[in-house]
Amino acid sequence: MALEAILFDMDGVIVDTEPLHRKAYFSMFKEMGLEVSDELYATFAGATTHQVCSTLIDLFQMKTPIEAMFLSKRKHFKTLFYEDAEFDLIEGVQALIQHYFDHDIPMILASSASHTTIDMVFDKFNLSPFFKAKISGEELKASKPHPEIFERAAALANADKKRCMVIEDSTNGIMAAHQAGIFCAAYQGKNTLNQDYSLADILVDDYAQLRVEVLEKHFKNR
């Protein structure tokens, strides 16, 4: 098998945090007196909270400090994270992570989420033993769709980019993988809406489609 590393996005790929983020964002929007359409919200997929808040400040010509918006959103998200009974790992992803681990394929988390959110998820679901490294968008110079996050993830895995696979669910993430020259599997979850999968190498809606034996044909000649 020529596959050398798996580069996982988190939101919408490992955990279904989108409903939590959406509720937290819209609670923050209400708190700040902002009218944000579903169409505008969809363009934020894959962006950091800081980037979203900065965009809103520019778009609505706000005088509110970005730190106040950031803290408001984080407060609402943290409450939902621990109190929402439906919050869990995405169906099939735990088995897929174990599958790659059993095949000794290094896994790197490459997420736009904050370090705080990543640590909360990894602690809640005990994921740290499976991953070689974690990268947050907070530590990067540029956000997705810039390829920096996946280029860094491949380097941390000490892997050839042509033999890595990104698992993403957002337009911005897929664009970032494409620009990095890394094979991209787009996962279409039930809460992933209005995203463009045209630049993905494969599109799946079931993680069984990303098992090693299925991927062999894609990486045999890479």
ZAMAR-172946 format. One record per residue: residue in three letters; chain; x, y, z of N, C-alpha, C in turn. Coordinates in Angstrom, 1 decimal. Example, Ala and Ser with C-alpha at 12.3 -4.5 7.8 and 13.67 -1.06 7.14 Angstrom:
BEGIN
REC vexro balo   n.px   n.py   n.pz  ca.px  ca.py  ca.pz   c.px   c.py   c.pz
REC   ALA    A   13.2   -5.7    7.8   12.3   -4.5    7.8   13.2   -3.3    7.8
REC   SER    A   12.8   -2.2    7.1   13.7   -1.1    7.1   12.9    0.0    7.9
This chain:
BEGIN
REC vexro balo   n.px   n.py   n.pz  ca.px  ca.py  ca.pz   c.px   c.py   c.pz
REC   MET    A    0.8   -1.2    0.0    0.0    0.0    0.0    0.9    1.2    0.0
REC   ALA    A    0.6    2.1   -0.9    1.5    3.3   -1.1    1.0    4.5   -0.2
REC   LEU    A   -0.1    4.4    0.5   -0.6    5.4    1.3    0.3    5.6    2.5
REC   GLU    A    0.8    6.8    2.7    1.8    7.1    3.8    1.2    7.9    5.0
REC   ALA    A    0.1    8.6    4.8   -0.4    9.4    5.9   -1.9    9.8    5.6
REC   ILE    A   -2.7   10.0    6.6   -4.0   10.5    6.5   -4.1   11.8    7.2
REC   LEU    A   -4.6   12.8    6.5   -4.7   14.2    7.1   -6.1   14.5    7.3
REC   PHE    A   -6.6   14.5    8.5   -8.0   14.6    8.8   -8.4   16.1    9.1
REC   ASP    A   -9.4   16.6    8.5  -10.1   17.7    9.0  -10.9   17.2   10.2
REC   MET    A  -11.4   18.1   11.0  -12.2   17.7   12.2  -13.7   18.0   12.1
REC   ASP    A  -14.0   19.3   12.0  -15.4   19.6   12.0  -16.1   19.1   10.7
REC   GLY    A  -17.1   18.2   10.9  -17.8   17.6    9.8  -17.2   16.3    9.3
REC   VAL    A  -16.0   16.0    9.9  -15.3   14.8    9.4  -15.2   13.8   10.5
REC   ILE    A  -14.7   14.3   11.7  -14.5   13.4   12.9  -15.7   13.6   13.8
REC   VAL    A  -16.1   14.8   14.1  -17.2   15.1   14.9  -18.2   16.0   14.2
REC   ASP    A  -19.4   15.8   14.5  -20.5   16.6   13.9  -20.7   17.9   14.7
REC   THR    A  -19.7   18.7   14.7  -19.8   20.0   15.5  -20.6   21.1   14.8
REC   GLU    A  -20.8   20.9   13.5  -21.5   22.0   12.8  -22.8   22.4   13.4
REC   PRO    A  -23.7   21.5   13.9  -24.9   22.0   14.5  -24.6   22.8   15.8
REC   LEU    A  -23.5   22.4   16.5  -23.1   23.2   17.7  -22.6   24.5   17.4
REC   HIS    A  -21.7   24.5   16.4  -21.1   25.8   15.9  -22.2   26.7   15.4
REC   ARG    A  -23.1   26.2   14.6  -24.2   27.0   14.1  -25.0   27.7   15.2
REC   LYS    A  -25.4   26.8   16.1  -26.2   27.4   17.3  -25.4   28.4   18.0
REC   ALA    A  -24.1   28.2   18.2  -23.3   29.1   19.0  -23.1   30.4   18.2
REC   TYR    A  -22.8   30.3   16.9  -22.6   31.5   16.1  -23.9   32.3   16.0
REC   PHE    A  -25.0   31.7   15.8  -26.3   32.4   15.7  -26.7   33.0   17.1
REC   SER    A  -26.3   32.4   18.2  -26.5   33.0   19.5  -25.6   34.3   19.6
REC   MET    A  -24.4   34.1   19.1  -23.5   35.3   19.1  -24.0   36.4   18.2
REC   PHE    A  -24.5   36.0   17.0  -25.0   37.0   16.1  -26.1   37.8   16.8
REC   LYS    A  -27.0   37.1   17.4  -28.2   37.7   18.1  -27.7   38.6   19.2
REC   GLU    A  -26.7   38.2   19.9  -26.1   39.0   21.0  -25.5   40.3   20.5
REC   MET    A  -25.0   40.2   19.3  -24.3   41.4   18.7  -25.2   42.2   17.8
REC   GLY    A  -26.5   41.7   17.6  -27.5   42.5   16.8  -27.2   42.3   15.3
REC   LEU    A  -26.7   41.2   14.9  -26.4   40.9   13.5  -27.4   40.1   12.8
REC   GLU    A  -27.8   40.4   11.6  -28.7   39.6   10.7  -27.8   38.9    9.7
REC   VAL    A  -27.5   37.6    9.9  -26.6   36.8    9.1  -27.5   35.8    8.4
REC   SER    A  -27.5   35.8    7.0  -28.3   34.9    6.2  -27.6   33.5    6.2
REC   ASP    A  -28.4   32.5    5.9  -27.9   31.2    5.7  -26.8   31.1    4.6
REC   GLU    A  -27.0   31.9    3.6  -26.1   31.9    2.5  -24.7   32.5    2.9
REC   LEU    A  -24.8   33.5    3.7  -23.5   34.1    4.2  -22.9   33.2    5.1
REC   TYR    A  -23.6   32.5    6.0  -23.1   31.6    7.0  -22.4   30.4    6.3
REC   ALA    A  -22.9   30.0    5.2  -22.3   28.9    4.4  -20.9   29.2    3.9
REC   THR    A  -20.6   30.5    3.7  -19.3   30.9    3.2  -18.2   30.8    4.2
REC   PHE    A  -18.7   30.6    5.5  -17.7   30.6    6.6  -17.1   29.2    6.8
REC   ALA    A  -17.6   28.2    6.1  -17.2   26.8    6.3  -15.7   26.7    6.1
REC   GLY    A  -15.0   26.1    7.1  -13.6   25.9    7.0  -12.8   27.1    7.6
REC   ALA    A  -13.4   28.2    7.9  -12.7   29.4    8.4  -12.6   29.3    9.9
REC   THR    A  -11.6   30.0   10.5  -11.4   30.1   11.9  -12.5   31.1   12.5
REC   THR    A  -12.7   31.0   13.8  -13.6   31.9   14.4  -13.1   33.3   14.3
REC   HIS    A  -11.8   33.5   14.4  -11.2   34.8   14.3  -11.5   35.4   12.9
REC   GLN    A  -11.3   34.5   11.9  -11.6   35.0   10.5  -13.0   35.3   10.3
REC   VAL    A  -13.9   34.5   10.9  -15.4   34.8   10.7  -15.7   36.2   11.4
REC   CYS    A  -15.2   36.4   12.6  -15.5   37.6   13.3  -14.9   38.8   12.6
REC   SER    A  -13.7   38.7   12.0  -13.0   39.7   11.3  -13.9   40.1   10.1
REC   THR    A  -14.4   39.1    9.4  -15.2   39.3    8.2  -16.5   40.0    8.5
REC   LEU    A  -17.1   39.7    9.6  -18.3   40.3   10.0  -18.1   41.8   10.4
REC   ILE    A  -17.0   42.0   11.1  -16.7   43.4   11.5  -16.5   44.3   10.3
REC   ASP    A  -15.8   43.7    9.2  -15.7   44.5    8.0  -17.0   44.7    7.3
REC   LEU    A  -17.7   43.6    7.2  -19.0   43.6    6.4  -20.0   44.5    7.0
REC   PHE    A  -20.2   44.4    8.3  -21.2   45.2    9.0  -20.7   46.5    9.6
REC   GLN    A  -19.4   46.8    9.3  -18.7   48.0    9.8  -19.0   48.2   11.3
REC   MET    A  -18.6   47.1   12.0  -18.9   47.1   13.5  -17.7   47.7   14.2
REC   LYS    A  -18.1   48.2   15.4  -17.1   48.8   16.3  -16.8   47.9   17.5
REC   THR    A  -17.5   46.8   17.5  -17.4   45.8   18.6  -16.0   45.2   18.5
REC   PRO    A  -15.2   45.1   19.6  -13.9   44.5   19.6  -14.0   43.0   19.2
REC   ILE    A  -13.1   42.5   18.4  -13.1   41.2   17.9  -13.1   40.2   19.1
REC   GLU    A  -12.4   40.5   20.1  -12.2   39.7   21.3  -13.6   39.4   22.0
REC   ALA    A  -14.5   40.4   22.0  -15.8   40.3   22.6  -16.6   39.3   21.8
REC   MET    A  -16.5   39.3   20.4  -17.3   38.4   19.6  -16.8   37.0   19.7
REC   PHE    A  -15.4   36.9   19.8  -14.8   35.6   19.9  -15.2   34.9   21.2
REC   LEU    A  -15.2   35.7   22.3  -15.5   35.1   23.6  -17.0   34.7   23.7
REC   SER    A  -17.8   35.5   23.1  -19.3   35.2   23.1  -19.5   33.9   22.4
REC   LYS    A  -19.0   33.7   21.2  -19.2   32.5   20.5  -18.6   31.3   21.2
REC   ARG    A  -17.4   31.5   21.8  -16.8   30.3   22.5  -17.7   30.0   23.8
REC   LYS    A  -18.2   30.9   24.5  -19.1   30.7   25.6  -20.3   29.8   25.2
REC   HIS    A  -21.0   30.2   24.1  -22.1   29.5   23.7  -21.8   28.1   23.2
REC   PHE    A  -20.6   28.0   22.5  -20.2   26.6   22.0  -19.9   25.7   23.2
REC   LYS    A  -19.2   26.2   24.2  -18.7   25.3   25.3  -20.0   24.8   26.0
REC   THR    A  -21.0   25.6   26.2  -22.2   25.2   26.9  -22.9   24.0   26.1
REC   LEU    A  -23.0   24.2   24.8  -23.6   23.2   23.9  -22.7   21.9   23.9
REC   PHE    A  -21.4   22.1   23.8  -20.5   20.9   23.8  -20.8   19.9   24.9
REC   TYR    A  -21.0   20.4   26.1  -21.2   19.5   27.2  -22.6   19.2   27.5
REC   GLU    A  -23.6   20.0   27.0  -25.0   19.8   27.3  -25.8   19.2   26.2
REC   ASP    A  -25.4   19.3   25.0  -26.2   18.7   23.8  -26.1   17.2   23.8
REC   ALA    A  -27.2   16.5   24.1  -27.2   15.1   24.2  -26.9   14.4   22.9
REC   GLU    A  -27.1   15.0   21.7  -26.9   14.4   20.4  -25.5   14.5   19.9
REC   PHE    A  -24.6   15.2   20.6  -23.3   15.4   20.1  -22.5   14.2   20.3
REC   ASP    A  -21.9   13.7   19.2  -21.1   12.4   19.2  -20.2   12.4   18.0
REC   LEU    A  -19.3   11.4   17.9  -18.5   11.1   16.8  -19.4   10.8   15.6
REC   ILE    A  -18.9   11.2   14.4  -19.6   10.9   13.2  -19.6    9.4   13.0
REC   GLU    A  -20.8    8.9   12.5  -20.9    7.4   12.3  -19.8    6.8   11.5
REC   GLY    A  -19.2    5.8   12.0  -18.1    5.1   11.2  -16.7    5.6   11.3
REC   VAL    A  -16.5    6.8   11.9  -15.2    7.4   11.9  -14.3    6.8   12.9
REC   GLN    A  -14.9    6.4   14.1  -14.0    5.7   15.1  -13.5    4.4   14.5
REC   ALA    A  -14.3    3.6   13.8  -13.8    2.4   13.2  -12.8    2.7   12.2
REC   LEU    A  -12.9    3.8   11.4  -12.0    4.1   10.3  -10.6    4.5   11.0
REC   ILE    A  -10.7    5.3   12.0   -9.4    5.7   12.7   -8.7    4.5   13.2
REC   GLN    A   -9.4    3.6   13.9   -8.8    2.3   14.4   -8.2    1.5   13.2
REC   HIS    A   -8.9    1.5   12.1   -8.5    0.7   10.9   -7.1    1.3   10.4
REC   TYR    A   -7.0    2.6   10.3   -5.7    3.2    9.8   -4.6    2.9   10.9
REC   PHE    A   -5.0    3.0   12.2   -4.1    2.8   13.2   -3.5    1.4   13.2
REC   ASP    A   -4.4    0.4   13.0   -4.0   -1.0   12.9   -3.1   -1.3   11.7
REC   HIS    A   -3.2   -0.4   10.6   -2.4   -0.6    9.5   -1.1    0.3    9.5
REC   ASP    A   -0.9    0.9   10.7    0.3    1.7   10.9    0.4    2.9   10.0
REC   ILE    A   -0.7    3.5    9.6   -0.7    4.7    8.8   -0.8    5.9    9.7
REC   PRO    A    0.2    6.8    9.7    0.2    7.9   10.6   -1.0    8.8   10.2
REC   MET    A   -1.6    9.4   11.3   -2.8   10.3   11.1   -2.4   11.7   11.7
REC   ILE    A   -2.7   12.7   11.0   -2.5   14.1   11.5   -3.8   14.8   11.4
REC   LEU    A   -4.1   15.5   12.5   -5.3   16.4   12.5   -4.9   17.7   11.9
REC   ALA    A   -5.6   18.2   10.9   -5.4   19.5   10.3   -6.7   20.3   10.2
REC   SER    A   -7.0   21.0   11.3   -8.3   21.6   11.4   -8.2   23.1   11.6
REC   SER    A   -9.2   23.8   11.1   -9.2   25.3   11.3   -9.7   25.6   12.7
REC   ALA    A  -10.2   24.6   13.4  -10.7   24.9   14.8   -9.6   25.4   15.7
REC   SER    A  -10.0   26.0   16.8   -9.0   26.5   17.8   -8.4   25.3   18.5
REC   HIS    A   -7.3   25.6   19.1   -6.6   24.6   20.0   -7.6   24.1   21.1
REC   THR    A   -8.3   25.1   21.7   -9.2   24.8   22.7  -10.3   23.8   22.3
REC   THR    A  -10.9   24.0   21.1  -11.9   23.1   20.6  -11.4   21.8   20.3
REC   ILE    A  -10.2   21.7   19.7   -9.5   20.5   19.3   -9.3   19.7   20.6
REC   ASP    A   -8.7   20.3   21.6   -8.4   19.6   22.8   -9.7   19.1   23.5
REC   MET    A  -10.8   19.9   23.5  -12.0   19.4   24.1  -12.5   18.2   23.4
REC   VAL    A  -12.5   18.1   22.1  -12.9   17.0   21.3  -12.1   15.8   21.5
REC   PHE    A  -10.7   16.0   21.5   -9.8   14.8   21.7   -9.9   14.3   23.1
REC   ASP    A  -10.1   15.1   24.1  -10.3   14.6   25.5  -11.6   13.9   25.7
REC   LYS    A  -12.7   14.5   25.1  -14.0   13.9   25.3  -14.1   12.5   24.7
REC   PHE    A  -13.4   12.3   23.5  -13.5   11.0   22.8  -12.2   10.2   22.8
REC   ASN    A  -11.3   10.6   23.6  -10.0    9.9   23.7   -9.3    9.5   22.4
REC   LEU    A   -9.1   10.6   21.6   -8.5   10.4   20.3   -7.0   10.6   20.2
REC   SER    A   -6.4   11.2   21.2   -5.0   11.5   21.2   -4.1   10.3   20.9
REC   PRO    A   -4.4    9.1   21.5   -3.5    8.0   21.2   -3.3    7.6   19.7
REC   PHE    A   -4.3    8.0   18.9   -4.3    7.5   17.5   -3.6    8.5   16.6
REC   PHE    A   -3.4    9.7   17.0   -2.9   10.8   16.1   -1.4   11.1   16.4
REC   LYS    A   -0.7   11.3   15.4    0.8   11.6   15.5    0.9   13.1   15.9
REC   ALA    A    0.1   13.9   15.4    0.2   15.4   15.6   -1.2   16.0   15.4
REC   LYS    A   -1.4   17.3   15.9   -2.6   18.1   15.7   -2.1   19.5   15.3
REC   ILE    A   -2.8   20.0   14.2   -2.5   21.4   13.8   -3.8   22.1   13.9
REC   SER    A   -3.8   23.3   14.5   -4.9   24.2   14.5   -4.7   25.4   13.6
REC   GLY    A   -5.8   25.9   13.0   -5.7   27.0   12.1   -5.1   28.3   12.9
REC   GLU    A   -5.2   28.3   14.2   -4.7   29.4   15.0   -3.2   29.6   14.8
REC   GLU    A   -2.5   28.5   14.5   -1.0   28.6   14.5   -0.5   28.9   13.1
REC   LEU    A   -1.4   29.1   12.1   -1.0   29.3   10.7   -1.1   30.8   10.3
REC   LYS    A   -0.3   31.1    9.3   -0.3   32.4    8.7   -1.5   32.6    7.8
REC   ALA    A   -2.0   31.6    7.2   -3.1   31.7    6.3   -4.1   30.6    6.5
REC   SER    A   -5.4   30.9    6.4   -6.5   29.9    6.6   -6.8   29.2    5.3
REC   LYS    A   -7.5   28.0    5.4   -8.0   27.3    4.2   -8.9   28.4    3.5
REC   PRO    A   -8.8   28.5    2.2   -8.3   27.5    1.2   -6.8   27.5    0.9
REC   HIS    A   -6.1   28.3    1.6   -4.6   28.3    1.5   -4.1   26.9    1.8
REC   PRO    A   -3.1   26.4    1.1   -2.7   25.0    1.3   -1.7   24.8    2.5
REC   GLU    A   -1.4   25.9    3.2   -0.4   25.8    4.3   -0.7   24.6    5.3
REC   ILE    A   -1.9   24.5    5.7   -2.2   23.6    6.8   -1.9   22.1    6.4
REC   PHE    A   -2.2   21.8    5.1   -2.0   20.4    4.7   -0.5   20.2    4.3
REC   GLU    A    0.1   21.2    3.8    1.5   21.1    3.5    2.3   20.8    4.8
REC   ARG    A    1.9   21.5    5.8    2.6   21.3    7.1    2.2   19.9    7.7
REC   ALA    A    1.0   19.5    7.5    0.6   18.2    8.1    1.4   17.1    7.4
REC   ALA    A    1.6   17.2    6.1    2.3   16.1    5.4    3.8   16.1    5.9
REC   ALA    A    4.3   17.3    6.1    5.7   17.4    6.6    5.8   16.8    8.0
REC   LEU    A    4.8   17.0    8.9    4.8   16.4   10.2    4.7   14.9   10.2
REC   ALA    A    4.0   14.4    9.2    3.9   13.0    9.0    5.2   12.4    8.3
REC   ASN    A    6.1   13.3    7.9    7.3   12.8    7.2    6.9   12.0    6.0
REC   ALA    A    5.9   12.5    5.2    5.3   11.7    4.1    5.4   12.5    2.8
REC   ASP    A    5.5   11.8    1.7    5.4   12.3    0.4    4.0   12.8    0.2
REC   LYS    A    3.8   14.1   -0.2    2.4   14.6   -0.4    1.6   13.8   -1.4
REC   LYS    A    2.3   13.2   -2.4    1.6   12.4   -3.4    1.0   11.1   -2.8
REC   ARG    A    1.5   10.7   -1.6    1.1    9.5   -1.0    0.3    9.8    0.3
REC   CYS    A   -0.2   11.0    0.4   -1.1   11.4    1.6   -2.5   11.5    1.1
REC   MET    A   -3.4   11.4    2.0   -4.8   11.6    1.7   -5.4   12.6    2.7
REC   VAL    A   -6.1   13.6    2.2   -6.9   14.5    3.0   -8.3   14.0    3.1
REC   ILE    A   -8.9   14.1    4.3  -10.4   13.8    4.4  -11.0   15.2    4.8
REC   GLU    A  -11.8   15.7    3.9  -12.4   17.0    4.1  -13.9   17.0    3.8
REC   ASP    A  -14.6   18.0    4.3  -16.0   18.1    3.9  -16.4   19.5    3.4
REC   SER    A  -15.5   20.5    3.4  -15.9   21.9    3.1  -15.2   22.3    1.8
REC   THR    A  -15.8   23.2    1.1  -15.2   23.8   -0.2  -13.8   24.3    0.1
REC   ASN    A  -13.7   25.1    1.2  -12.4   25.7    1.4  -11.3   24.6    1.7
REC   GLY    A  -11.7   23.6    2.5  -10.8   22.5    2.8  -10.4   21.7    1.6
REC   ILE    A  -11.3   21.4    0.7  -11.0   20.7   -0.5  -10.1   21.5   -1.4
REC   MET    A  -10.4   22.8   -1.5   -9.5   23.7   -2.3   -8.1   23.7   -1.8
REC   ALA    A   -8.0   23.7   -0.4   -6.7   23.7    0.2   -5.9   22.5   -0.1
REC   ALA    A   -6.6   21.3   -0.1   -5.9   20.0   -0.4   -5.5   20.0   -1.9
REC   HIS    A   -6.4   20.5   -2.7   -6.1   20.6   -4.2   -4.9   21.4   -4.5
REC   GLN    A   -4.8   22.6   -3.8   -3.7   23.5   -4.1   -2.4   23.0   -3.5
REC   ALA    A   -2.5   22.1   -2.5   -1.3   21.5   -1.9   -0.9   20.3   -2.7
REC   GLY    A   -1.7   19.9   -3.7   -1.4   18.7   -4.5   -1.5   17.4   -3.8
REC   ILE    A   -2.5   17.3   -2.9   -2.7   16.1   -2.1   -4.1   15.5   -2.4
REC   PHE    A   -4.1   14.2   -2.6   -5.3   13.5   -2.9   -6.4   13.8   -1.8
REC   CYS    A   -7.6   14.2   -2.3   -8.6   14.6   -1.3   -9.9   13.7   -1.4
REC   ALA    A  -10.2   13.1   -0.3  -11.5   12.4   -0.2  -12.5   13.4    0.4
REC   ALA    A  -13.6   13.7   -0.3  -14.6   14.6    0.3  -15.7   13.7    1.0
REC   TYR    A  -15.9   14.0    2.2  -17.0   13.3    2.9  -18.2   14.2    3.0
REC   GLN    A  -19.3   13.7    2.4  -20.6   14.4    2.4  -21.5   13.9    3.5
REC   GLY    A  -21.5   14.7    4.6  -22.3   14.3    5.8  -23.7   14.9    5.7
REC   LYS    A  -24.5   14.5    6.6  -25.9   15.0    6.5  -26.1   16.4    6.9
REC   ASN    A  -25.1   17.0    7.6  -25.1   18.4    8.0  -24.2   19.3    7.1
REC   THR    A  -23.6   18.7    6.1  -22.7   19.4    5.3  -23.5   19.9    4.0
REC   LEU    A  -23.8   21.2    4.0  -24.7   21.7    2.9  -24.0   22.8    2.1
REC   ASN    A  -24.4   22.9    0.9  -23.9   24.0    0.0  -22.4   24.1   -0.2
REC   GLN    A  -21.8   22.9   -0.3  -20.4   22.8   -0.5  -20.1   22.3   -1.9
REC   ASP    A  -18.9   22.8   -2.4  -18.5   22.4   -3.8  -17.5   21.3   -3.7
REC   TYR    A  -17.8   20.1   -4.3  -16.9   18.9   -4.2  -16.2   18.7   -5.5
REC   SER    A  -16.3   19.6   -6.4  -15.8   19.4   -7.8  -14.2   19.2   -7.8
REC   LEU    A  -13.5   19.7   -6.9  -12.0   19.6   -6.9  -11.6   18.3   -6.1
REC   ALA    A  -12.5   17.6   -5.4  -12.1   16.4   -4.7  -11.8   15.3   -5.7
REC   ASP    A  -10.9   14.4   -5.2  -10.6   13.2   -6.1  -11.6   12.1   -6.0
REC   ILE    A  -12.2   12.0   -4.8  -13.4   11.1   -4.6  -14.4   11.7   -3.6
REC   LEU    A  -15.6   11.3   -3.8  -16.7   11.8   -2.9  -17.3   10.6   -2.2
REC   VAL    A  -17.4   10.6   -0.9  -18.0    9.4   -0.2  -19.0    9.9    0.8
REC   ASP    A  -20.0    9.0    1.2  -20.9    9.4    2.2  -20.9    8.3    3.3
REC   ASP    A  -19.9    7.3    3.2  -19.8    6.2    4.1  -18.3    6.0    4.3
REC   TYR    A  -17.9    5.9    5.6  -16.4    5.8    5.8  -15.9    4.4    5.4
REC   ALA    A  -16.8    3.4    5.2  -16.3    2.1    4.8  -15.7    2.3    3.4
REC   GLN    A  -16.0    3.3    2.6  -15.5    3.5    1.3  -14.0    4.1    1.3
REC   LEU    A  -13.5    4.3    2.5  -12.1    4.8    2.7  -11.2    3.8    3.4
REC   ARG    A  -11.6    2.6    3.4  -10.7    1.6    4.0   -9.5    1.3    3.1
REC   VAL    A   -8.5    0.8    3.6   -7.2    0.6    2.9   -7.4   -0.2    1.6
REC   GLU    A   -8.1   -1.3    1.7   -8.3   -2.1    0.5   -9.1   -1.5   -0.6
REC   VAL    A   -9.9   -0.5   -0.3  -10.7    0.2   -1.3   -9.8    1.3   -1.9
REC   LEU    A   -8.9    1.9   -1.1   -8.1    3.0   -1.6   -6.9    2.5   -2.4
REC   GLU    A   -6.6    1.3   -2.4   -5.4    0.8   -3.1   -5.3    1.1   -4.5
REC   LYS    A   -6.5    1.0   -5.2   -6.5    1.3   -6.6   -6.2    2.8   -6.9
REC   HIS    A   -6.5    3.7   -6.0   -6.2    5.1   -6.2   -4.8    5.5   -6.0
REC   PHE    A   -4.1    4.7   -5.1   -2.7    5.0   -4.8   -1.6    4.1   -5.4
REC   LYS    A   -2.1    3.1   -6.1   -1.2    2.1   -6.7   -0.1    2.7   -7.5
REC   ASN    A   -0.5    3.7   -8.3    0.5    4.3   -9.2    0.9    5.7   -8.9
REC   ARG    A    0.6    6.2   -7.6    1.0    7.5   -7.2    2.4    7.6   -6.7
